[in-house]
Amino acid sequence: MVKLFGQKIKYRKGCSSIMKNKIYVNTKKEMFPVAEDLYGLFFEDINRAGDGGLYPEMIRNRSFEDSLVPAGCTTDEKQLIYINRGGWSGGFNHGEGMDDWAAAVPFTSIPGWYSENAVINLDKSDTLNDNRECSMKVEFEAGGKIWNIGYSGVPVKSGAEYNLYLFYKANKVCNLTVSLESEQGVVHGSDTKEILPDGSWQRLDYKLKANADDFKGRVVFKVDEPCEINFGFTSLMPEDTYMGHGLRKDLVEMLKNLHPKFMRFPGGCVVEGLSKETAMRFSDTIGPVWQRPSHQLMWHYRTTNGLGFHEYLQLCEDLNMEPMYVCNCGMSCQARNGEVFDMEETNNLVQDALNALEYALGAVDTEFGAMRAAAGHPEPFAMKYVEIGNENFGPEYNKRYEIFYKALKEAYPDIIYISNSHTEQENLPTEYVDEHYYNGPEYFLENDTKFDDYDREGPKIFIGEYAVNGGNTIASMECALAEAVFLTGIEKNQDIVKLSAYAPLFQNADYTTWKPNLIVFDNHQVYGIPSYHAIAMMAEYRGKTVIETSADVERRPPVYKGVPGVMCEKPGMQMKNARINGKAVDISRTVYGSFVKEDDIYTMKRGGNQHSFVGKSDTWNRAFEKFIRGHRWPGQSDERDFMWATFGTEDMEEYTFEIDLKFEQDNIVTLSSWNFHPKTDAGCNEPKDPDWNLRSVRNQIWKIEDGKGVIDRKHFFEFNKPEPEQTPLDIDYTKFNTYKIVANHFGYECYINDVLVQKKEHLLHPLIYQVASIEDENIYIKLINVGNEDIEVEVNLDCDIDSIVDVKTLSAELDEVNSMNHKLKVSPKESQITKGAKTFTFKAAKYSINVLNAKIVL
């Protein structure tokens, strides 16, 4: 594990642990204008963020299609999982989605729907329109009823009004009563309409007013006499929505409080889809919602696209955000063995993107501009940014990116186009590049200077997705603190980093497929994680111009804990005489492979610990394990088969590890230090291997390949980072050699036969980070204390300021989190400095993010 935030450690000679921490703010040295759109939002329909979330539909499976097998996929016999053509599997459970979602409700043949004295079945022969794949046929007995349980309940508030409509066909005249009820059958409000049989689809509209608060209720449909009714589509929505535009008010208010300048939509991996058929298309997201086709998202549920392109543009307008539309580029998700679409389909998607832009920007006399006007918005919307694809890369992406870029740029030259990777390196026109960062807190703390050396003549940077999603805590103050440090580095580089967005944005607490997420909600309440409050603070105080700051502050290295290890990628490596701090040690853990011991010599071989995925159904575990075993990432050889052993105990911080190794030159060998397995269960809520494995263990490496050594690694999304430097090593492969790593808080040194061959020095982290901007007479100083003690910081300005300085502070213990029961446990507090001056002292609380707002005295 790693402890980054101001741990007291032994200091090298000449390093003082006691010093005055000072920062200097030079208002007269203006660096560059702030990037006006720097802080924005990334929306993806993940964790049921759309239907039942931001789009407050209260009926789950309102189109009855959830149990249909996803297009382009197959299922197992019991329909527990679906599998795409590339072998990637997802939770299905007959349309209920994830295993734990299905376990939380009684089984029913049509997800979300139940019956009493009535028989329900899907009818694929009679549908409301060509885009509906089925209707729900109900054979009612006298007094029979059906009901829907919504998204973990149908929530109603006393005095509130709700609008329900449905499309039906019936075989006879009868009365259909719709009511809002409790789980016990107590009626909170109802309305009755007459059903008429004329052989065609008809619409009924109900107005329901609740007389009680109930967040676990249901909506009930009841007849007075026997009849048969086909339901083509249903919907129940609250009357009271944000600005009357159909979105959930409290969730939109949460977005507004983030002071966002843009919103990226519709994703994310949902843009790519889990198959060609489930890729996101603009054309599926416009028009009356009952005419929009539904489709399976890769996050284990189906969407009816209620939150479509028009609703998205309207939200951007309501919150004064710039739209950023993401179009599918002719590829499905590469991380899930996705497909490359043929050129005919790719060209169709180019046209689909052009149609989307015409819908947003076209005059009312254009085809899609007229559709926008018919939807109630005759004036054009805005459209500033378009991203071509999502997390796509490689030659096939480059080819498709160029096709899209040329066609879209020619038609809409004023739009800024965003690439998924550094396509300028392939001599392609590249305006902005989308870079993604998911990692542990140590990564964000170590990379506050990441963009300092970017080429200022190259493309602008969009940090399209970032979050601490690993380590010993998630969604905690520790994560917010590390991310805020990363953001100070971004703010100091706003001449090149123009956009950023935390990801993902929303999490329905009852339907979680990914964590952490910035905003957590259920069907009636919501809170923001600590990172939400940190980002809101950073985005609120922007200024107009970034000004020069410098610091003279205490610095400390990170403190890592963990065991040393040895890994090889082909069998046959021999090892002996393993020692830690001069004492003989044996293997403490065989992570992969196995070994044979003969005459104190271990020989590594394949087999042994195979690792199994657990926590979900056996069917899903086996399918997911098969996919992971067979999946090869770009650049990974089919021959790779790891053998990995570790030594010692996990509480070690500083140590010397020595071992005698003999291996062939073509066998890639990695010695590692500080191997540890984080405690958190973060990231995709898919089957996991709880044991140590390549994807979960964190460490630092010394990799030896073909006579060369490497002490760095390139993370998956670091497309712009050069390949790690290789150092030639003098190795006699015919004999045993002694390999040694000397690991301490300041880094580690690598030796072969007691000759120093490579070393890595850890970055000494400041305890105080700062960035400042100015707007008229206001100076905004963002100051972060990552130390475990309150620190007095001397603030030095080059101008006189008012004696009153307003302060906003977010501070808590590293492991503290917010929850439904304690929504604001970690939230900002306001205070004032009453002795502000050209030089003044500010006491920064431990583990704190602070914004100081000072006014210049002219």
N, C-alpha and C positions, 0 to 999 in steps of 0.2 A: 504494500500500500504506500501511498505518498501523502505526506503532510506538508502543505505548501505555505500555509499562512502564518509566517512569523514565528516558527518554532525556535526556541532557544537551543543553540547547538554550540559545539566547540568552535572557536574562531582560529583561523590561521594567524600566525604571528604577524603583527602589524595591523590586524583588523580589529577595530574598536567596536564593542557592543553597546557603547554609550556615546551618543552624539546628538547634536541639535539638528532636527529635521527642518529644512527650509525649502520653500518653493519661491520662485521668482516669476512674476507676471509682467510682461512687457507690452503694455497696451499700444505703444507707438510702433511696435513691430508687427504689422499685419501680414499674415502668411498667405491666406487665400480666402475667398468667400466660402461660407459653409455650403455643403451640398443640400439644396433645399428639400430634396426628397429622400434624405438619408434614412429616416426611420419609417418603415412601412410594415405591411402585414402580408403574410402568406396564408392563403386559405386553401385547404385541401379537404375534401370530404373523407375524413378519417375519423374514427371514433364516433360515428353517426353525427358528424358535425353539421350536415345538411338537413335532410328530412328528420324531423323530431328535434332539431337543434336550432341553428340560426334561422332556418325555415321552419316555423313552428307548427308543422303538421302534427295533429294529435292522434291520428289513426295510423298504426303501423301496418305495412303491407296494404296500403289503400288501393293498389291496383291488382292485388291477389297473385302477383307473379313471383313472389320471393322463393317459392319452392321449385321453380323451373331451373333446370340444369343450365349453368352459365354457358353462353355461346362460346364455342371454341374449346370447350373443356369436357371432361368425362368425370363420372363419380364412381365411387365404390358401390357395391351392391346395396349397402344400407344408407347410402347418401350421407355419410359422415363427413366426407371431404370431396372437394373437386380437385382435378389435376389438369393443368394446362398442357398444351402440346409440347412444351419444353420440359415437363416433368415437375414443375413447381406445384405444390399442393397448398390448399387453403381450407380453413374450417367452413363447413357448409351445414351439416346437421339438418337436412331437409329444409333449408332456407332460414333456419334460426340463426345461423352464423357460427360464431365461436362456440367451443364446447361449454364454457361456463355460462354463456348467454342461454344456450339451450337447456342447461341443467336448472336454470332459475325459473323456468315456466313449465306448466304441464304440456305434454305433447299434444299437438293438434295437426290435422292433415294439411291445414292452410295456416301458415304462421301468423300469429296475432289474433286469429279468429276462432271462436268457440260457439257451440250451439247447445240448445236444450229444446227437446221436442221439435227438432228440425235436423235435416241432413244437409251437409254442405259438401260440395264437390267443385272441382275446377272444370270449366267447360271451354275447351279450345275451339269448338266449332262455331261459337257465336260470340263475337267480341265487339266492343264499342266502336272501334275503328281499326284501321290497318296496322297502327302502331301498338295496339294492345294484343298481347299474346293469349289472353284467356279472360273469361269472366268467372264470377262465382255463382253457381246455381244452388239455390236453396229451396228445399222441399219442406215447407212449414206445415206442422199440424196446427189445429186450433190453439191459439195462445202460445204458439211456438216463438222462440226468439234466438237471435244470434247476438254476439257481442265481440268487441275488440278491446284488448287490454292496453293498447297504446305503447308508448316507450317507457316501460316499467311503470305503467299506470297512465290514466287519462287525467291530467291535472286541471282542476277548476277552482275558481275563487268566487266567493260570495259576491253577488251583484254584477259579475262580469258576464258579457254576452259572447256567444260563440256561433259561428256560421257553419252549417253543415249542408253539403249538397251531395247528391248521388245520381247516377244514371241507372235506369232499370228497364227491364222488360218483364211483364207479368202475364199469367194465364187467365186472370179473373180480377174483378173489382174487389178490393179489400182496403182496409185501413192499416197504414204502417206508422207506428208510433216510434219515434226516436227519443231516447232519454239519456241523460247523464246520471249515472248511478254509482253508488259505492260498491265495494267488493261484496258487501252483504246484501245488496239489492235496494238500499235506500235511494229513492229518487231525488236528485238535486235539481232537476229541471227537465221538461219534456215538451214535445210538440207532435201533433198527429196530422198526417196528410192522407188523401185518398189515392190509391194506386189504380191506374186505369190501363186496361189491356187493349192496345191498338196495334200490336205487332211490331212496333218500332221502338228504338231507344228514346227514352224520355228523361228529363231532368226534374228532380224535386229539390227545393231549397227549404231548409229549416233554420229558424232562429231560436236558439236556446239560451236561457238565462239561468245561471246557477244561483242557488239559495244557500250554499254552504261552501266551505273550503274543504277540498279533498284532493290529495295529490296521488292517490293510489286507485282512483276510480276507473270506470270503463264506460264506453258508449254502447248502448243497447238498441237493437232493432227488433220490434215485436209486432206481430200481426194478430188480428182478432178472429180469423177463421182460416181454415186450410187453404193454401195457395202455393204456387211455384213462382219464384222471382229470380231472375238473373240480374246480378249487380255488375255493372260494367266498370264503375269507378266510384270511389267515395272520398270525401275529404271533410275534415273538421278542423277549423282554424279559429283562433281568438279574434274577436272584432278589433281589439286594441293592439295595434302593431306600430312599429316605429314609423312615424310620420305617415301612417296609413298605407305604407308600401309593402306590407306583408311579411316583415321580419320581426323576430322576437326582440322586444324592447330592451330588456335588461342585458342581453348579449350584445346588442348594437351599442348600448351605452358603455359597456366594457371596452369595445373597440374604440369608441370616441375618446375615452379617457387615456388612450395610448398616444394620442396626438399623431395619428398616422398620416403620411403623405401619399402613399400609394397602396394598392392591394394587388397581389399576384393571384391569379385565378385561371383555371380551376384546379391547379396542382402543379407539381406533385405527381406521384406515381399513377394517380388515376388518369392523368392525361395519356400516359402510355398504354395503360390497360394490361390485363393479364393474357390477352389474346388480341388478334386483329379485330375481332368482332366487338370486343369490349373497350377498345380505344375510345377516348373522348372525342366527340365531334360537335362542333357548334350547332349544326342543324338539328341535333337531338335535344337542344336545350332552349328552344324558342317556341312560341305559340302557346295556346291554351294548355295548361299542365296535363289535362286528361288526354291530350293528343301527343304529348312527348313520350317517346319510347323509354322504358326503364332499361337499366343494364346493370350487370354485376360489377361491383368495384372489387379491386384486389384486396380490400380491407375487410372482406368476409361478409359483405351484405350488399343488397341491391338498392339502388337509388331510383327515384322517379323523376329526378332532375327538376324538382320544384324550385330549387335555387338555381336558376338558369342564367343565361347570358344577360338577359334584360334586367333581371333582379340584381345581378352583380353590378351592372353599369349604374343602376338606380342607387344602389348603396354607395358606390363611389361618389356619385353626385351629392347624395345626402350628407356625407361626411367630408366632402371637399377633398377627396383622394384622387390621385391619378390612377386610371386603370392600367394594369399590366396583364395582357391576355397571353396565355400559354397555349400554343397549338401543337397538336400531334404532328410529328415530322415524317411519319411513315415507318415508325418502329414502335414495338411494344417494349415492355420493361426488360432491359438487358440484364439486370441483376437476377431476373427470374427466368432466364433462358428464353427471352422474348423473341419475337419474329421480326424479320425485315420484310416490309411489305413490297410487293412488286411495284413497278413504276406507274402502272395505271392507277393503282390505289393511292400511291404517293401523290400523283397529280390531282386526283380527286380531293385529297386533303389540302393541297395547295389552294384549290378553288374554294374549299370549305373555309379556309382561313381568310381568303379574300372576301367571301360572303359575310363573315363575321365583322370584318372591318367596315364593309359597306353598311351593315346593320347599325354599327355604332356611329359612323360618320357620314353616311350617304344622305343625299337630299331625299325629300319625300316622293320625288318622281322616279327614284330608283327602286328596283325590286325589293331589296331588303330594307332600304330606308322607309318604304311604304309599310312594311311589316312592323317596323319600330313605331311608326306613327299610329298604326292600327292598335298597337299595344298601349297607346296613351302617351307617347313621348314624341311629338312631331319634330321638335328641335333635336339636332344631333347631340349625342353624348360626346365626351372626350375619349381619346385613346392616345396615350403618350408612349407607351412601351408595348412591345410584343416580343415574347420569348419563343424561339424556335426549338421545340422539343423540351424534354425534361430528363436530366441526368443521362443524356445520350452522349456517345463518344465513339471515336474510331473511324475508319475509312468509310463505312456505310453512312454514318452520321454526317461526316464531312460532305459527302456527295449530296445528300438530301438537304443539308443546311444551305448549300450553295444554291440549289434549285429554289428553295423557299425564299432565301434572302433576295435573290434577283427579282423574283416575281412580285414579292411584297414591296420591296424598295421602289420598284418602278411604279407601282400603283399608288403607294402612299409614302413618298420620300421624306416626309417630315417626322414620321414615327421613328423612335429609337429601337433598334433590333438587338436582341440579346442572344448570345450563343451559349450552349451548355459547356463548352470546353474552349481551350485557347486555339481556336481555328485560325488565328492570325499566323500561327506557327506553320500552317499549311498554305500560307499565302492567300487565304480567303479574307474577304472584307469582314472585319470584326469591329463592332462599335462598343458593345459591353460584353463582359464574360461573367457567367453565373458560377460562383464558387461556393461549395457547401462544406460545412465544418461541424461534424459530430464527434465528440471526444470527451475524455475526462477533464476535470478542472485543471489539472497540471498543464494540459496542452494550451488552453486559453491563456493561462497566466504566463506561459513561456513564449507566447506569440503576440504580445502587444506591439512589438516592432515589426511584425511580419510584412507589412506593406511599405515600410520605409524605403526599401531598395527596389520596389517595382519600377519598371520602365515607364517614365512619364510620357513617352512618345507612343506607348502601346495602348490597347483598349482600356476603357474604364471598367471598374470592377463592381459587380453586384454580389454581395454576400446573401445569396438567395435563401439559404437555410443554415442555421447554426443553433446549437444547444449543447450544454453539458448533458450527456446521456450515459455517463458511466462513471465509475468511482465508487466511493462508499456511501454516497447519498445522491438522490436525484430530486429535482423540484425543491431544492433547499436553499438556504441562505448561502451556503458554500458555492452552489452553482451560480447564483445571481452575482456573487462577488467576482468569481472568475470571468464570467461573461462581461461584466461591467469593465473589468480591466481590458479585455479584448476590445471593447467598444471605445475606450479612450484611445487605443491605438488606431482604430478606424477613424475617429474624429480628428486625429492629428494628420490623417492622410486623405482628407476629403477632396483634395485636388484630383485624386484618382479613384478612391472608393466612393461611389455616388449613391449606393442603395444598400439597405440591409433589412433582413426580416428574420425574426426568430421562427423556429418551426418545430413541431406543428403548432397550430394556433388554438384549436378547440379539442376538448375531451369530454364526451358524455360519460360521466362516472359509472354509468350502468352498462356501457358498451365500449370498453377500452380495448383498442388494438395496438396502440403505441403510447409510450410514455417516455419522458415527461411532455406535457403540453402547457402552453402559456395560460390558458383559461379553462377551468374545470366547471362543469355544470351538470345538473340533472334536470328533471322535467319542470322544476320550479325555482331553483336557486343556483347561484353561481359565485365563484371566487377566482382570484388570480393568484398564481404561485408567486414566490418572492421575485423571480425574474420579471414577472409582469410589472411589479411596482418599480423595479430598477429601470426597466426600459422606459416606462412612463416618465420617470424623472429625467432620464437622459434626453428623451424626445421633447419634453416640455421646454427645457431651457436651451435654446439653440443659438441665439444670437444671429448676427449677420456675417461676421468675419472671425475666422480662427486667428488668435494672436499667439505670439511666442511665449512659451513657458519653459522653465528649466527647474531642476531640483538638485538639492544636496541633501540626500536622505540615506538612512541606513538601508543596507542591502543584506539579504541572507539567501543562502542556497536552499533548495527544496530538501526535504528529508524523506528518502525512500526507504521502504522496508521490503524484504522478500528474500528468496533463496536463489542461489546460482543454479544454472542448468547447462546441459549439453544436448544439442540436437544434431542429427544427421539426416540426409534425405535419401541415402541408399544404404542397404545393409552392408555389414562387414567392418564398420569402424570398431576399433579396439580401444579400451581405456583401462587405466589402472592408476593406483596411487592418488586417489582424490583426497584433497586436504583443504580444510578451512582454517585459516590462521595457524597453519602448521600442524594441525591435528588431523589424523586420518578420519575420513567419513565414508559412509556407505550411501548407496542410492536411497533417497527418502521417498521418491515418487516416480513411477514410470508413467508418464503422461500418454505416450504413444509407443507402439512397438513393444519389444521384449529383449531380453539379453540372455546369453549363455555365459556362465562363469567357469573358467578353467585356469588353475594355477594363478589365482588373483587377477586374471585378465577377463574383463567383460567384453563380449562381442555383441554388438547391436544387430538385431534382426527384425524383420517384419512380423506382424501378428500381435498377439497379446491383447492389450487393452484396446478395444474397438470403439468404445463410447456409444452411448445410446441416448436418444432424445426422450425426455419424459415430461410429464405434466399435462398431456393431452391424451386423446384416445389413442389406443394402440395403432389403429389404422393410420391416423395422422402421423404418429411418431415414425412408423416404418416408412411411410411415403416421404416424409421430410428428410429422414436419414438417407434414403436412397438418392434424393435430389442433391443433398450436400456432398455425399460421397462422389457423385458423378459430375458435380459442377466444377468447371475450371474457369478461374478468373483470367482476364487478359494477361498474357505473358506467362501463365502458369503451365508448366509442362505436364503432360499426361503421366510421366514417370515418377512424379513426386509422391513420396510415401514416407511420412515423417516418423522418426524414432527419437524419443525425447525423454530424458531423465533429469531429475533435480536432486539437490543435495542440501542438507542442513535444515534449519527451522525458519519459519516465516517472520520472526520478530527481528531478524538481523538487519542492521543499518549500515555499518562499516565493516568490511571484511576483506581478506585476501583469499581468493579461491584458486587452487592449483590442481591440475590434472594432467596425466601423461596420455597422449592420444596418438594413434596411428591410423591413417585413413588414406584412401586413394585420392589423387588430385581431382578427379571428376566427382567426388562426393562432397556436396555442399554441407559444411559444418558450421553451426552457430553456437557460440558460447554466450550466455546471457546472465545478467545480474538483476537483482530485485524483481524476480518473478513473483507476482501475486495475483490472486483471483478476487476481483471486486465483489462486494457483498450485494450490490444492487441488482435488481431484476429489471433492467431498463431496455428500451428499444422495442422492436417488434414483438408483439405478444403472440409468438409462434412457438412451436416446440423447441425446447432448449436442452442442451447438454449441460447439466449442472456441475459436471466435473471439470477439471482443468482441460482446456482445449485451445487450439490456435486462435479461435475467434474471441475468446474471453480473457485470456491471461494477458496482463500488462507486464512489460519488462523493458530493459535496455539491452542492446545486442552488440556482439562482435561477430560478424559473419565472415567466414573464410570460404572463398569460391575461386577455384582454379588459380591458386597462388596469389590471390589478392584479398585484402581485408577491407571491410566496410563497417562503420560504427554508427550509421544513420539509416533511416528508412523513409520511404516515400509513402505517405498516406493515400488512400484510394482516390480522394477527390482533389489531391494537390496536383492538378494537371500542369500547373505552371512551374512547379518546383523541379529543378534539375535532378537528374539521377545522382544518388549519393556518390561521393568521391571514393575511388578505389585506390588503396595503397598496396604496391607490390610487396610481397613477403618472401623471405628466404626460408623455404621449408624443404627439408629432406624427407620426402614421402616414404622412403624405404625403411624408416625407423620410427620409434616412439620419440616424440618431442614433448617438452613440458610447456603447457599453455597456462598462463596466469592472468587473472584479472584482479587488480587492486582497486576496490570500490570504496569511496568515501563520499561525504556530503558534497564535495566540490567536483565530483566527476569520477572517472575511472581510467586506469591505465592498463594497457594490454601488452603482455610480454610473451615471447617465444624463447625458451631456454634462457631466461633471465635477461633477455635483450628487449628493451622497450621498443615496440614497433608502431603503436598507435595510442592515442589518448583522446578522451572526450571531456571537456570542461563544462560543468553545469553553469547555466546563467544564474548570476546572483540577482535575486528578485528584489526590487525596491519594496519597502513596506508601505510607501506612499506613492500613488500614481496620480497624475493630474493632467488636465487639459482645460483650456479657457477660450472663451469667445467674447465678442463685444457687439453691442447693438445700441447706438446712440450713447446715452449716459450709463447704460447697464453693462456690468461685467459679470459674466457667469463663469464661476470656477468650479469644475467638477473634481472632487478630491476623494480618493479611495484609500482606506486603511485596511490592508490585508493582514495586519499583525494581530496577535492575540492579546494585545494590551492597548489601552488608550494611549494616544500619542499626541503630544503638543507640537503643532506645526506652526512655524513662523512663516507668515505670508508676507511677501515683499512686493509692493506695487511701485510703479513709476509715476503714480499720480495720487492726488488726494481723493479720498472717498468719504461718503457720509458715515457718521459714527454708527449708524444702525445697518447691520448686514443681515439680511434674511437667510435662513438656513433650512434646508430640507434634508433629512437624514433617514436612511434605511439601515438598520443595524439589528443583528440577532446572533445567537450562537450558530455555528456552522451547520448543525444538523436540524435546525428548526425549520418547520414547513407550515403551510397553511392547510386548512381542511374545511369541510362543510360546517363543522362545529366551531371552528376557530378561523373564520374567513380572513380576518385582518391581524392575525397573530404577528406576522411579519409584514409590516406596512410602514410607510413613511411618517415621520414626526416632524413638526415644524418648530423652529426656535429662532432666536435672534442673538447676534453678537452686538453688544452695546458699546463696545470700545473699538470700533473699526477705525483704522487709520492707514496711513501709507505703509506702515509696518504694524501688523497686529498678530496675535497668537490665537490659533483656533485649536481646540482640543477635539481631535478626531477619535470618536469611539472605536473600540476594537471591532474588527470585521464590519466596517461601515462604508456605505456609499453616500457621499454628501454633495449637495449643490449649494454653493455660496453665491448669493445675488447681491452684489455691491453696486452702489451708485456713485458715479464720478461727480466730484464737486468742481464745477467749472469756475 
